[in-house]
Amino acid sequence: MSSGMDSSILDAYLYEENNLLDQLDEMLVADEKNGDFSTDDVNEIFRIMHTIKGSSAMMEFNSISTIAHRIEDVFFYIRDKGIETLDPEHKKELFNLMFRSEDYLRSEIEKVEQGVPLSTDIDAFSNEINSFLKKISGAAPAAPEASQAAPAASGAAAPSSLPDDKDAACFFHVFLEEGVGMENLRAYMIVNAVKECDVNFRFYPSDMETDQDTSQTIAENGFFLAFNSREDASKAEGILKTQNHIRSYELVDATKAAPAPTVETKKVSPSKSPASTASSPDTAAKKAAPQLTHTPVKQNLISVNLMKLDSLMDIVGEIVITESMVTSSPELNLLPRDNRDNFMKSARQLRKLTNDLQDIAMSLRMVPISGVFQKMNRIVRDMKQSLGKDVRLTIVGEDTEVDKTIVDNIQDPIMHIVRNSMDHGIEETAQERIDAGKDPQGEIVLSASHTSSEVVISVKDDGYGMDPQKILEKAQAKNMLTKPASEYSQKEILGLIMLPGFSTNTAVTEYSGRGVGMDVVKKNVESLGGIVSVSSTYGEGTTISMKIPLTLAIVDGMKVTVGDSIFTIPIANIRQSFKVKADQVIKDEYGNEMVERVDRFYPIVRLHSFYHLPTEVTQMEDGILLWVEANDRSYCLFVDDLIGEQQVVVKPLPAFLSEFNLKDHGITGCTIMGDGNISIILDILSLYSIAVENA
């Protein structure tokens, strides 16, 4: 690859190749589950390999192009003969070969992305693919004696003579590249390609497909295609120009005893465009000027650099903030009434346009999570083979759209959790599951869903489950407990598996191994502003959930005051706001305040008490209650007053504040208000966990 290669071309190449490999992986996993390749998938895999080969050759990535070329040859043969001609053992071998080929191509693509030199020693793998093609085609390496067979014995034409075909008006004498191997099969593939142009022709040696001894003769003397007319030969030439492995070909008149020196020879170079090959005078004379037969199809999809989308989102966020600053400016009160009314009318129109702009900008970054989920099929498939476990992966909500940044960063945590579930969650044998009253086949459920402000991704298995007592004992033995063991709730005990160094690889039991790398998973998810939670029932299974908010979003929020502080609560979390009297508030046996709403009692959280903020509003009659909920948690917040609803730009907290664990105290981010001040955005769910559950 040239050091001066345009980065946009390289980006387009990498984007296309990664998409094709993802598509290939999805097809292979699905076909292996079905136990066979479908005809459509055989054609599609051939097309994918043809595309990868061509684009990689253009970029001069020879290792990628060569392996893709070899796989293309395999599927060319399978496409011609039919997948049903392969026996079950060959199909199994083909699946394994294809998965290895995909892994190889993906690893080479990653080297391109990282600027690392590509592999140069690919002969062993290339020969392995060729050996498989020989195996399924019935060909075998020719013995030394066979390679010296006379041309007459194989039925091939001698170099100095044309085939005996009385109906032929002309011949194409085709020569293959040196050292391609399996020349008879390569030639037959070219013959099959020429058949697609729907012309009458014969080929010599006529037994090239079945007689492996013709391979040596074709390598030395080439092979012939016989045509009844020059018009048919002209049509076939268009196919020959696009074929691989052709070194050159000659158009020979049937009246000639042998190819004369004056006969034009077409040189076909894989690095040149087929259109650049010159046509013979006779052929050119019979060709009409190319005509446009249909209107060009418009391109409806484009790829956009993610950095440009990030910049767009930043600008949209600033527009929202600026619009808020303008409409809330105190100087508006100095305007005459008529002028102020006209201004507010224009401001409402601006708000509408701003809303439309932000919705479109947000949608540009949203992509389905199916791409990440489908890759887990491959993980489960490989581990099934290595561990000997019968496990199915069930995917739910793969069409859930999430921010592109989340998709790029969530794959590794999901992959690690799925591997842990396969390795340490699911029982070792089917008999263990049967003895436990379970289905012999284990199941891992990978699901995704949206809530108002976050994406919830969970990995659930129906395996061993985790024993809280054993986890607690192990943590105690490692001196990881920060308080007496008796004071730990089950949720806190399960959370211990995410402490660094909790688990080791010295033993594999129903609880060990679960913590290998879980601290890294927790760190990665938290870097996205999310949280990881674990729930498990011993003997029934384990669920690990990740709740990830958008790192940058524009939401409708309700601004409230507590003393001199202003907090923002997402409107989606608010069910109702109301006032109560002191006698409507009751207390439980622990002194916690509760209020009745719709025949149920809900706990009250006083924000000024929880955050230790000074305020003059401490009596229930003087403040206001907000009935809020998130997921299945519902409670009431006591605040001083409501300021009003406003769209806000959610910005993540600065990295230096992460050491204070603000998310554990109900703070999810912040926003800039119209007057330039900062407002803290509350996380209703985590606030409930710390203020109610752990009170």
N, C-alpha and C positions, 0 to 999 in steps of 0.2 A: 504493500500500500504506500502510496506516495505520501511523504510527510506533509505536503501542501494540500492534501485532500480537503475539499470543502466540508466543514463540519456539518452543514445542513444535509449533505448527501449521506454522510455517515449516520447521522441521526435517523434519517428516513430508512436506511438499510437496517439498522438495529431494531427500529420499531416494527418493520415488516417481518424480520426473521423471528423476533420474540413472539409476535402474534401467531405466526405460522407454527412455531414449536408448541405454543399453548394449545392451538387447535389440534395438532397432531397428538399431544398427550391426552387430550380429552377423548379423541377418537379411539386411541389404543386402549385406554382403560375401559371404555364402554364396550368395545368389541371383545376384549378379553373376558369381561363379565358374561357376554353372550356366547362365548366359546368359539367365535368365528368372525372373520372379516366380512362385512357386507360388500356387495359389488360397488356401491356408491363410494364406500370408504376406500376401497382399493384404488379407484380412479382418483379420489381426492388426495390420497397419500402420494400417488404418482405425481399429481400436479404440484403438491407442496414441495416434493424433492426436486422437481424440475425447476421450480421458482428459486429455491434456495441455491441450487447448483448454478443457475444463470446469474443471479445477482451477486453471489460470492465470487464467481469467476470475474465478473466485471470489476469488483472491488479488489481483485487479486488476492483473495483469501483462499489459497490453494487447498489447504487441508480440509476446509469446510466444503469447498466445491467438489473435491474428489470423493469424500465419503457420501455426500448427497447424490453424486453421480452413480456410485455403486448401488445405493439403495434404489435409485430410480430404475436401474437395469433390472433389479429383482422384481420390482412391481410392474415393469413393462412386460416381463415374461408372465407374471401371474395374471395381469390384466388380459393378456392375449389367450392364455390357456384356460383361465377361469380358476377362481380360488378353490372350487370344489375338487380340483385335481390334486390338491395337497392332502396328504393323510394327516390324522390328528397329531402325530408326533412332529411332523414338519411344521404344522401350524403353531404348536407350542414353542418350537425352536424359533419360528419367525417372530412371535410375540417378544420373546426374550431378546432376540437380535435387534428388534425395532426399539425396544426400551433402552437398550445399551447405545444404539445409534443416536437416539434422541438426547440421551445424557451427554454423549460425546459432542454433538453439535452444540448443545446448550453451553457446555464448558468452554468450547472454542469461542462462542459468541461473547461469553463473559470475559474472556481474555481480550477480545476486541474492545469491549467497553472499558476495561481497565488499562488499555494500552500495553498489554503484555504480549510478547512474541507468540505466535501460534505454533502448534506442534509441527514438527517436521518428520518425525518417525511415525508414519501412519500405515506403513506397508503391512504390518501384522493384522491390523483390524480390516484393512481393505481386502487382504487375501481371505480373511475369514468370511467376509460378505460374498466374495467371489466363490468360495468353496460351497457356501450354502446354495448359491444359484446353480452351481454344477450339480449339487445333490438333488435339488427338486426338478431339474431338467433332465436328469438321467445321464448327464455327461460325466465323464471321468477324465482325469489327466492322461493325455496320450502317452503311451510307452515310447521309448526311444525308437524302437523298430517301426512303430506306426507312423512316427513323425517323418520317417524317410520313405514312406510309401510313394509309389509313382503316381503322378497325376491321373494317369489313365485308370488306375485301380480305384480311385475315389470317384470317378465319373466327372472330374473337373476338366475344364478346358485347358489345354496346354498354353503356355505364354504366347506361342506363335500362331494360335488358331482360335477362331470364334466357335461358339457352340453350334451344333448342327440343328438349326431351327429354320425350316424353309419358309415359314410364315412371317418371319421377322423382317421388318424394314430397317431397323437400327437397334443398336445395343448401347447400354450404359455399362462400361467396364469400371467397376468400383474397387478402390484400394483402401484398406483399413489402416489406421495408425499402427505403428510398430509396437509390439509388446502389450497390446490391450488384453490379450488372453481370451480364450473361448471364442475364437474368431467365427466359428460356424454359428454360434448363437447370436453373436453381435450382428452378423450378416442377416440372419433370419429376422431379427428385430427390425432391421432397416426394410427388409422385404415387406413385413407386416405394415410398416408405416406407409409404404408406397401404395398398399392396397386401399388405404383410406381415400385416395384421390379418384377411385372408381374408374380405373382404366384396365384394359386387357393387356396382360404381360405374363411372361414366364421368367423363372430364375434358374440359374445354373451355378454350382451343382444343385440339382433338384432335390437331393437328399441331405442338404446341409443341416436340416433340423435334427435328423435322426442318426446321422453318421458322424461320429466325433472325429473320424479320420480326415474329414474334409477340412478340419480346422487348420492343419499345416499348409494345405494347398491354397486355401483362401488367404492365409497370411503371406504366402510367397507370390501368388499369381492373381489375387483378387477374386471377385465373382462378377457374374453378368446378369443384367436385366434385359430381356428381349421384348421389343414393342412392335406392334403391327404398323404403326405410323409415327411420323415425327410429331404430330399433334399430341399423341399419348405420351411420348417421351418428354415433350415440353411441360406437360402437366406434372409428370413424375419428378422433373428436375426441381420444381418448387419444393417438393417434400425432401429431396436429397439435400438441399441446401440447409435444412434445419436439423439434420440428423447428427448425432454424435459419433465419434470414432472414425469418421471418414477422412482419410488423408488427401485423397483426390479422386476424381472420376473423369472418364473420357466418353464422349459421344462418338460411336463408331458406326459407319454405314455398313449394312449387311453385305454389300457387294465386295467389301474389302476382305482380303484373306487374313489380314492382321492389322492392328492399329498402326496407322501410318504416322511418321514423325510430324506431318502437317496437321494432324487432328488436334483440335484445341483441348487442353487439359484444364479442368477446373480445380483450383486449390481451395480447400475449405479449411479455414482457420477458426478454432473455437473462440478466439478473441476478437474476430471480425464480425460485423453484422452480415447475415446472409444476403441482405439486399445489395451489399457491395460487390458480390461475385458477378463477374461479367457473364452475359449470355452470348451464346453462339449467334452468328449472323442469321442462320436459318431460323432459329428459335425466336430471335428478336423480331424478325420480319413478320412472324405470325402472331405476335402479341399485340393486342390493342392497348391503347393508353389506359391506365388504371382509372376507373370511374368510382365516384363516391356513391355507395349504394344506400346509405342511410345517414341520418343526421347524427353528429357526434353526441354521445351521452354526456350530460352535464355531471360534474363531480359534486355530490351532495355532502360529502364528508371531508374534513381536513383535520390534520393533526396540528396541535398548537403546543408550543413550548410551555411547560408548567410555570416557568418563571414569569412569563407574560401574564398568565392567569393570576399569579400571586400579586403582581403589580396592579392588575385590574381590580382585584378585591381590595387592595389597600386604598386605591383611589376612590372606589365606591364607598368604602367606610368613611373616608375623609369627607366625601360629599354629604353623607348622612349627618355627620357631626357638624359640618358647616351649616347645613340647612337648619339643624336644631338651634345652633347659635344665633342665626339670623332671626328665626321666628320667635325666639324667646328673649330677644334683646329688650331691655327695659326702655330704650329710647323710643320704642313703638308707641308707648303711652303718651309721648309728647306730640304725636301726629294728630291732626284734626280727625274727627270721627269718620268722615267720608273717605279720607285718604287711608285711614287705618283699615276700614272695611275692604277697600279695593286691594290693599296689600295682602290681607288675610285670604282673600279670594285667590290671588295669584299664588300665595304660599300653599294653599290646599292643592292647587294644580301641580305645583312643584313637588309636593309630597307624593302625589299619585305617580308622577313620572319617576321619582326617586325609588319608590317601592317596586315599580316595574323593572327598573334598571338593576336593583339589587337582586331581585328574584332570578333574572336572567343570568347575572354574573355568578350567583350561587350555583345555578343548575349546570353551568359550564364545567364546574369542577367535580360534579357528581358522576360516579361510575358504578356499575353493579359490582357487588363483592363476589360475584360468581367466579371471576378469574382466580381469586385466591382460594375459594372453596374447592374448585375443581382440581387444583393441584394437590389437595389433601387426598384425593382418590389415589393418586400415585404413591403417596406416602404409605397409605393403608395397604395398597397392593404389594409393595416391596416388602413391608414388614410381615405381611401374611406369609409370604414365601420364606423369609428368613427365620421367623419364629414358629412357623407351623401352626398358626392359630387361624380358626375360621371366624372372620369378623366382617361385618358389612358396615359401610359408612352411609348414613342417611343424612341428606342435606336438606335443610329447611330455610326458606327465605333467601335463596341465592340471588334473587332479583333486587334485594335491598340495595339502594344506592347510597353510597357514602363518599366522603371527600377523597379525592385522589391521594392526598397526603396520607390519609389514614390507611388506604389500601396498600400503599407502598411500604408502610411501616408495621402493619399488623400481621403480615405473612409469617415472619419468623416466630412471634409468640404463639400463633395458632398452630404452626407446625410442631413446635416443641410440646405443646399440650397434647396434641393428637398422638405424638410419639410416646409420651408418657402413658397415655391411656392405653395404647396398644401394648406397650412393654410391661407396664406394672399394674394397669387397671384391670384388663380382661384376664380371666382365669387361664392357666397354662394349658389345660386340656378340656376337650368337650365333655369328658366324663365328670370333671369337677363341676361344670355348670349343670349337668343333668342331676348330679347328687344334690345340688343346691336348689333344685326345682326350677331351673332356668332353661331357656331355649339353648340347644347345643351351639348355635351360632351366636357369637357375641355381637353387640351393636354399639356403634359410636354415633351420636347424633350431633351434627354441627349445624347450628342455627344462627340466624341474624334477624334483628327486628329494629324498628325505629320507635323511639319515644319522642316526646316533644323537643328534647334538646340533646339527645345522645343516641348513639348506636350501641345496642346490646348484642354481644356475640358470646355464645356459650358452647362449650364442648362437654357433652354428657355421655358417660359410659355406664353400662349395666354390669360392671365387673365386681371386683372384691369390695369396693368401698374402702373407707379408711377407719381404723380403730382409734378413736380419740385418746383412749387410755395409753396405748402404745406410743402414740405421737408425743403425748405429754411426758411419758417416762424417758423417751429418747431425748427430748429437749432438755429435761432436767439433768440427764446424764452429761449433756454437753454444756451445762451452765448457761442456757439461753433464756431462762425464765427471769422476768423482771419483778415478779411478785409471787406470793405463795401459790402453789399449784391449785389449792382448793378454791382460789378466787377466779380462776380462768373459766370463762364460758366456753361452750362448744365451738362457737364461732371463732373465738380467740385462739382456741387450740388448733383448729384447722388452719388458721392463718399463720401458725408457726412454720408450716412447710415452706413458706416463702421467705424465711430468714436465710441469709447467706450461710452456707456450710451446714445446713440442717441435715441433709441426706448425703449418703456415700454410696459407692458402688460395691461395697464389700458383701452385701447380701440383697437378695430380692425376695421381699415378702409383700403382704397386702398393703404395707404402708411405706416400706423403704423404696427409694428410687423416685418417689413422687416429687421430692424436693430438688432433684438434680436440675439446676438451672432455673428453678421457679423464681428465684430472686432476680434473675436477669429478665424473665418474663414480666415480673412486677415492675421492674425499673423501666423497661421499654414502654409498657402501657402507660405508666405514670408520666413518661416524657411527652406523651400525647395528651396529657391532661386527664387521663382515665384512671379507673380503679379496677382492681382484680379481687374477686370474692370467690370463696370455696364453700361448697355445701356437699355433705356426704352422709350416706346412711350405711353403716357397716353391714356388708353382706349384700347390698343392693346396688351400689354404684356411687359415682362421684360426678358432680357438675362444677365446672370452673367457668365463671362468667367474667366478661370484660365489658365495662361500661365506659364508652369513649365519647366525650363531647366534641363538637367541632372546635378546632383550635382557633378559628376565626369565623364568627357568624354574626348576623344582624337579626336581632329578635325584638319582639314587642315586650317591653318591660313595664312594671309598675314601680314608680319611685316612692319610697316611704322614708320618713324621718324617725330617727331615734336619737334624742338629744341634738347635738350639733352635726351628727353623721347622717349621711343619705345612703340608703341601700336600694338596690334594684332587684326585684323578684320577677322572673319570667311569667308573663301573663298566662301561659299554658299551664302553670302549676297552681294558679289561683282558682278556687271554686266559688268563693264568696267573701265579701267583707261586711262586717256588721259590728254593732256596739252591744255591750251587755252591761248589766248591773252587777254589783258585787255579790248579791244574793243568788245570782244565777250560776256562779262559779262554785264548784264543790272540790273537795280534796280527798285523795285516797289515803290509805293507811300510812303512806310514807310522806304525806304532806304535799304531793304533787297536784297542781291545779288541773281541773278538767271542766269542759263545758259540753252541754248537750246540743247536738244538731241532728235533726231527722232521726230521732229515737236512738241515737247512739252517742256515747261520750268520747270526746277527743281530748288528748292532752294539750295543755297550753305551754308554749315556750315564750318567755319574756326576753326579747332580744337585748334589752338594756342590761338584764341580769346575766345573760349568757356571755355577752361580750364585755361586761363590766364597764358600761358607758354611763356617764353622769347624765341625768335627765330629771326634769321636774314632773314628768308624767309617769306616775307610779300607781295611781288608782285606776281600777278597771273602767270606771265610768268616763275617765278623762281621755283614755286612748281608744284604740280601735283594734279589732281582731280580724286577721286574715285567715280564712280557712283554706289551707294549701294541701296538695297531695302530689306524690311522685311514686310511680309504680303502684304498689299496694300499701304504701304508707300514707297516712292522712293525719293531720294535726292542725293546731291553730297558732299563729304568731301574733304576739302582742306588740304593737308599735305605737309611736306617738301620733302620727298622722299620715295621710296619703297626700302626695304631691300631685300625682296624675300619671297617666299612661304616656309612654314615649318609646320610640324605636331607639335602640342602643346598639352600638358596635361592641361585641364581646371580644375583649383582648385578653390573651393569656397573661398570667402573672409573670413578672420578671423572674429569670432563672435563679437569681441570688436569694429569692424568698422561699425556694423549695425546701431548704433545710428547716423551715419552721412548720412544715406539714399543714399549711393553711387549708388544704382540701379536707383534712380530718376535722376541721372546725367550721365546715359549711361554707367555705369561700371557694368559688369556682373560677373567678376572674374579676375583671374590672371594666369600667367603661368611662369615657370622657363625656361629661355633660356639656350642655350648650354654653354654660358660663366658664368652661375650662376646668372645673373641679372634677375630682375623681369620685366615682360611685362604685362601691363594692357590690358585685353580683353574687347572690346567695345560691348555694346548691341545696335545694330543699331536701333531697334524699339523704345526703351525708349529714346535713344539719339534724335530721331526725335521728340518725344513728348515734350521734354523739350526745345530743341533748335529751333524747327520750330513752332510747334503748340502754344507754350506758349511764343514765342519770343515777 
